[in-house]
Amino acid sequence: GVVSPSARPSIICAALTQWSSGRTRLALGGYGKSPMLAMDGTEAEGIESAARNAYHEANDEWASAEYRMDVAAVLAKRCMEAI
């Protein structure tokens, strides 16, 4: 089928890596022109807050900032649980 340009999904993606030293890096995508680094620290403390903060102004016609903040936090938590 044909997808119109206005039918853009409000998909959010998260990628997380954690080194044996505890250093943790979280990248989020789905808003803006490219993924963003939401967290790069020496530990994973506050990863959900970092994810929420990264999208605090991510409001557009496809999704509210609140929606993206909530989903980003859930995905960050799931990534941590999967490591």
Secondary structure as UniProt FT lines:
FT   TURN            5..6
FT   STRAND          13..18
FT   TURN            20..21
FT   STRAND          24..29
FT   STRAND          36..41
FT   TURN            45..46
FT   HELIX           47..54
FT   TURN            55..57
FT   HELIX           65..82
//
